[in-house]
């Protein structure tokens, strides 16, 4: 049943993304939008791309930190290679699940046939932990910015502000309540309960690892915010740093919603909404989303190069 409905879900997401883009572009002066994109200052875009590529190396290090307490002792260069290969796979999948599946495959394939399923399960946990920490820090940055810059926070719809403040403490509360949750997991008669308890306990006993992962996430998200400033410079308008701290975490979260493929349409619409609050022209605001998407795609192509080089190296070592 699921395998039959999955293609329909992909087509639905594609239709929603295309429909959203069509609505957005219908409000634009096409010639003005083309002029905006054609006059982009490529030097700033190249710097933004290099910053993003460097940032993804940091997130690969974060993933490695979270995978090692679960028994994965691979060299750091392999985690970085697997992460970039996953970024390449994301270019051809309807969601980030394709890249995640690729990372799990490479992480678990040398565990032997007997332990491969167990290794894949632990690999999935490491990826979920990586995503959870990244999302938590993103929300914390957004909440802190809403408090620190009230004049710009007033431009954000009240329900969004309230939701951000409600969600922000949840990860800390969940971490603090883990001993109680572990007690209930022990009572589950199925072996899955004990496995989940053991995996959670692996992180509970490593607060230093979690602190390092949070610090890396903070640096990465700050780099992403810097990229927004660079994109604004490329498109020849001024974006205040303080407002970038307020709006970009919200744009990034909206783009992650499983409504369209790779957040297409949602991302551009979010840029139009939030940058429009500053009086930024619609063609420049939507162009921001397009340039940001181009940077993500270009970094995925770098992952393709890593995929080719890693495959050749693996073949030479096995020959």
C-alpha positions as CSV (number, residue, x, y, z in Angstrom):
1,X,0.0,0.0,0.0
2,X,2.8,2.4,0.9
3,X,4.8,1.6,-2.1
4,X,1.8,2.3,-4.3
5,X,1.0,5.6,-2.7
6,X,4.6,6.9,-2.5
7,X,4.9,8.0,-6.2
8,X,1.6,9.9,-5.8
9,X,3.0,11.7,-2.8
10,X,6.1,12.7,-4.8
11,X,3.9,14.0,-7.7
12,X,1.7,15.8,-5.2
13,X,4.7,17.5,-3.6
14,X,6.1,18.4,-7.0
15,X,2.7,19.9,-8.1
16,X,2.5,21.9,-4.9
17,X,6.0,23.3,-5.3
18,X,5.4,24.2,-9.0
19,X,2.0,25.7,-8.1
20,X,3.5,27.9,-5.4
21,X,6.2,29.1,-7.8
22,X,3.7,29.8,-10.5
23,X,1.7,31.9,-8.1
24,X,4.7,33.8,-6.9
25,X,6.1,34.5,-10.4
26,X,2.6,35.6,-11.6
27,X,3.0,38.6,-9.3
28,X,6.3,39.6,-10.7
29,X,7.4,41.8,-13.6
30,X,9.2,39.1,-15.6
31,X,11.6,41.5,-17.3
32,X,12.5,43.1,-14.1
33,X,13.1,39.7,-12.4
34,X,15.4,38.6,-15.2
35,X,17.4,41.8,-15.0
36,X,17.7,41.3,-11.2
37,X,19.1,37.8,-11.6
38,X,21.3,38.7,-14.6
39,X,22.9,41.6,-12.7
40,X,23.8,39.5,-9.6
41,X,27.3,40.0,-8.4
42,X,28.8,36.5,-8.8
43,X,31.8,37.2,-6.5
44,X,29.5,37.4,-3.5
45,X,27.7,34.2,-4.6
46,X,31.0,32.3,-4.9
47,X,32.0,33.4,-1.4
48,X,28.6,32.3,-0.1
49,X,29.0,28.9,-1.8
50,X,32.4,28.4,-0.3
51,X,31.1,29.4,3.2
52,X,28.2,26.9,2.7
53,X,30.6,24.1,1.7
54,X,32.8,24.8,4.7
55,X,29.7,24.8,6.9
56,X,28.7,21.4,5.7
57,X,32.1,20.0,6.7
58,X,31.2,21.3,10.2
59,X,27.9,19.5,10.1
60,X,29.6,16.3,9.0
61,X,31.9,16.6,12.1
62,X,28.8,17.1,14.2
63,X,27.3,13.9,12.8
64,X,30.5,12.0,13.5
65,X,30.5,13.2,17.1
66,X,27.0,11.9,17.5
67,X,27.7,8.6,15.7
68,X,30.7,7.6,17.7
69,X,28.9,7.0,21.1
70,X,26.8,4.5,19.1
71,X,29.8,2.4,18.2
72,X,30.9,4.0,14.9
73,X,34.7,4.6,15.0
74,X,35.4,5.5,11.4
75,X,37.9,8.1,10.5
76,X,36.6,11.7,10.3
77,X,37.4,11.9,6.6
78,X,34.9,9.1,5.9
79,X,32.1,10.8,7.8
80,X,32.8,13.9,5.8
81,X,32.8,11.9,2.5
82,X,29.6,10.1,3.5
83,X,27.9,13.4,4.4
84,X,28.7,15.0,1.0
85,X,27.7,11.9,-0.8
86,X,24.3,12.1,1.0
87,X,24.0,15.7,-0.2
88,X,24.5,14.5,-3.8
89,X,21.8,11.9,-3.4
90,X,19.5,14.6,-2.1
91,X,19.5,16.2,-5.5
92,X,17.7,13.2,-7.0
93,X,15.3,12.3,-4.1
94,X,12.0,14.0,-3.3
95,X,13.2,14.7,0.2
96,X,16.3,14.4,2.4
97,X,15.5,10.8,3.0
98,X,17.5,9.8,-0.1
99,X,20.6,11.4,1.3
100,X,20.0,9.9,4.7
101,X,19.6,6.4,3.2
102,X,22.9,6.9,1.4
103,X,24.7,7.9,4.6
104,X,23.2,4.9,6.5
105,X,24.3,2.5,3.7
106,X,27.9,3.7,3.7
107,X,28.1,3.8,7.5
108,X,26.7,0.2,7.9
109,X,28.0,-1.6,4.9
110,X,31.3,-2.7,6.4
111,X,29.6,-4.1,9.6
112,X,29.3,-7.6,8.0
113,X,26.1,-9.3,6.9
114,X,25.2,-10.4,10.5
115,X,25.5,-6.9,12.0
116,X,24.4,-4.7,9.1
117,X,20.8,-4.4,10.2
118,X,21.8,-3.4,13.7
119,X,24.4,-0.9,12.4
120,X,21.8,0.6,10.0
121,X,19.4,1.1,13.0
122,X,22.2,2.8,15.0
123,X,23.1,4.9,11.9
124,X,19.5,6.1,11.7
125,X,19.5,7.1,15.3
126,X,22.7,9.1,14.8
127,X,21.1,10.9,11.8
128,X,17.9,11.7,13.8
129,X,20.0,13.0,16.7
130,X,22.0,15.1,14.2
131,X,18.8,16.6,12.8
132,X,17.2,17.1,16.2
133,X,20.2,19.1,17.5
134,X,20.5,21.2,14.4
135,X,16.8,22.0,14.5
136,X,16.9,22.8,18.3
137,X,19.8,25.3,17.8
138,X,18.0,26.9,14.9
139,X,14.9,27.5,17.0
140,X,17.0,28.8,19.9
141,X,18.7,31.3,17.6
142,X,15.3,32.4,16.3
143,X,13.9,32.8,19.8
144,X,16.9,34.7,21.1
145,X,16.7,37.1,18.1
146,X,13.0,37.7,18.7
147,X,13.9,38.8,22.2
148,X,17.0,40.8,21.3
149,X,15.5,42.7,18.4
150,X,11.9,43.6,19.4
151,X,11.5,46.2,16.6
152,X,12.2,43.5,13.9
153,X,10.3,40.8,16.0
154,X,7.2,42.9,15.6
155,X,7.3,42.2,11.9
156,X,6.9,38.5,12.6
157,X,3.3,37.3,12.9
158,X,2.3,36.8,16.6
159,X,1.4,33.1,16.3
160,X,4.9,32.4,14.8
161,X,6.6,34.2,17.7
162,X,4.5,32.4,20.3
163,X,5.1,29.0,18.6
164,X,8.9,29.7,18.6
165,X,8.9,30.4,22.3
166,X,6.9,27.3,23.1
167,X,9.0,25.0,21.0
168,X,12.4,26.4,22.2
169,X,12.5,24.8,25.6
170,X,11.2,21.4,24.5
171,X,14.6,19.8,23.7
172,X,16.0,20.8,27.1
173,X,12.9,19.5,28.9
174,X,13.1,16.2,26.9
175,X,16.8,15.8,27.8
176,X,16.1,16.4,31.5
177,X,13.2,13.9,31.5
178,X,15.2,11.1,29.8
179,X,15.8,9.1,33.1
180,X,12.0,9.0,33.6
181,X,11.4,8.0,29.9
182,X,14.1,5.3,30.2
183,X,12.3,3.8,33.2
184,X,9.2,3.4,31.1
185,X,11.1,2.0,28.1
186,X,12.5,-0.7,30.3
187,X,8.9,-1.9,31.0
188,X,8.2,-2.5,27.3
189,X,8.3,-6.3,26.8
190,X,9.7,-6.1,23.3
191,X,13.5,-5.9,22.8
192,X,13.0,-2.6,20.9
193,X,12.2,-0.8,24.2
194,X,15.6,-1.9,25.7
195,X,17.4,-0.9,22.5
196,X,15.9,2.6,22.5
197,X,16.8,2.9,26.2
198,X,20.4,1.9,25.5
199,X,20.7,4.2,22.6
200,X,19.3,7.2,24.5
201,X,21.5,6.3,27.4
202,X,24.6,6.5,25.1
203,X,23.9,10.2,24.7
204,X,22.7,10.8,28.2
205,X,26.1,9.6,29.4
206,X,27.9,11.9,27.0
207,X,26.8,15.5,27.8
208,X,30.2,16.8,26.5
209,X,29.4,15.3,23.0
210,X,26.0,17.0,23.0
211,X,27.5,20.3,24.0
212,X,30.1,20.1,21.2
213,X,27.3,19.2,18.7
214,X,25.3,22.2,19.9
215,X,28.4,24.5,19.6
216,X,29.0,23.2,16.0
217,X,25.4,23.8,15.1
218,X,25.6,27.4,16.4
219,X,28.6,28.1,14.3
220,X,27.0,26.5,11.2
221,X,23.7,28.5,11.6
222,X,25.7,31.7,12.0
223,X,27.5,30.9,8.8
224,X,24.1,30.4,7.1
225,X,22.9,33.8,8.4
226,X,26.2,35.3,7.0
227,X,25.3,33.7,3.7
228,X,22.0,35.6,3.6
229,X,24.0,38.9,4.0
230,X,26.2,37.9,1.1
231,X,23.2,37.0,-1.1
232,X,21.7,40.4,-0.3
233,X,25.0,42.1,-1.3
234,X,25.0,40.0,-4.5
235,X,21.5,41.3,-5.3
236,X,22.5,44.8,-4.4
237,X,20.3,45.6,-1.4
238,X,21.0,46.0,2.3
239,X,19.9,43.4,4.8
240,X,20.5,44.3,8.5
241,X,22.3,41.6,10.4
242,X,19.7,41.8,13.2
243,X,16.8,41.1,10.9
244,X,18.7,38.2,9.3
245,X,18.9,36.6,12.7
246,X,15.1,37.1,13.1
247,X,13.8,35.9,9.8
248,X,16.2,33.3,8.4
249,X,15.7,30.6,11.1
250,X,12.0,30.9,10.3
251,X,12.6,30.6,6.5
252,X,14.8,27.6,7.1
253,X,12.2,25.9,9.2
254,X,9.4,26.6,6.8
255,X,11.5,25.2,3.9
256,X,11.9,21.9,5.8
257,X,8.2,21.3,6.0
258,X,7.3,18.1,4.0
259,X,4.9,19.9,1.7
260,X,7.0,20.3,-1.5
261,X,10.2,18.9,-2.9
262,X,13.2,20.4,-1.3
263,X,11.1,23.3,0.0
264,X,10.6,24.7,-3.5
265,X,7.9,27.4,-3.4
266,X,7.8,27.5,0.4
267,X,11.3,29.0,0.6
268,X,10.8,31.6,-2.1
269,X,7.4,32.6,-0.6
270,X,9.0,32.9,2.8
271,X,11.7,35.2,1.5
272,X,9.0,37.3,-0.3
273,X,7.0,37.6,3.0
274,X,9.8,38.4,5.4
275,X,11.9,40.6,3.1
276,X,8.8,42.4,2.0
277,X,8.3,43.6,5.6
278,X,11.5,45.6,5.0
279,X,10.3,47.0,1.8
280,X,12.6,44.8,-0.3
281,X,11.2,44.6,-3.9
282,X,9.4,41.3,-4.8
283,X,11.9,40.5,-7.6
284,X,14.8,40.8,-5.2
285,X,13.2,38.8,-2.4
286,X,12.3,35.9,-4.7
287,X,15.7,36.1,-6.3
288,X,17.2,35.5,-2.8
289,X,15.4,32.2,-2.6
290,X,16.5,31.2,-6.1
291,X,20.2,32.1,-5.4
292,X,20.0,30.2,-2.1
293,X,18.6,27.1,-3.9
294,X,21.3,27.4,-6.5
295,X,24.0,27.4,-3.7
296,X,22.4,24.2,-2.2
297,X,22.4,22.5,-5.6
298,X,26.0,23.5,-6.3
299,X,27.1,22.1,-3.0
300,X,25.3,18.9,-3.8
301,X,27.2,18.6,-7.1
302,X,30.4,18.9,-5.0
303,X,29.1,15.9,-3.2
304,X,28.8,14.2,-6.6
305,X,32.5,14.7,-7.1
306,X,33.2,13.2,-3.7
307,X,31.0,10.2,-4.7
308,X,33.0,9.6,-7.8
309,X,36.4,10.0,-6.1
310,X,35.4,7.8,-3.1
311,X,34.1,5.1,-5.4
312,X,37.4,5.1,-7.3
313,X,39.4,4.9,-4.1
314,X,37.3,2.0,-2.8
315,X,37.8,0.1,-6.1
316,X,41.6,0.7,-6.0
317,X,41.8,-0.5,-2.4
318,X,39.8,-3.7,-3.1
319,X,41.8,-4.5,-6.3
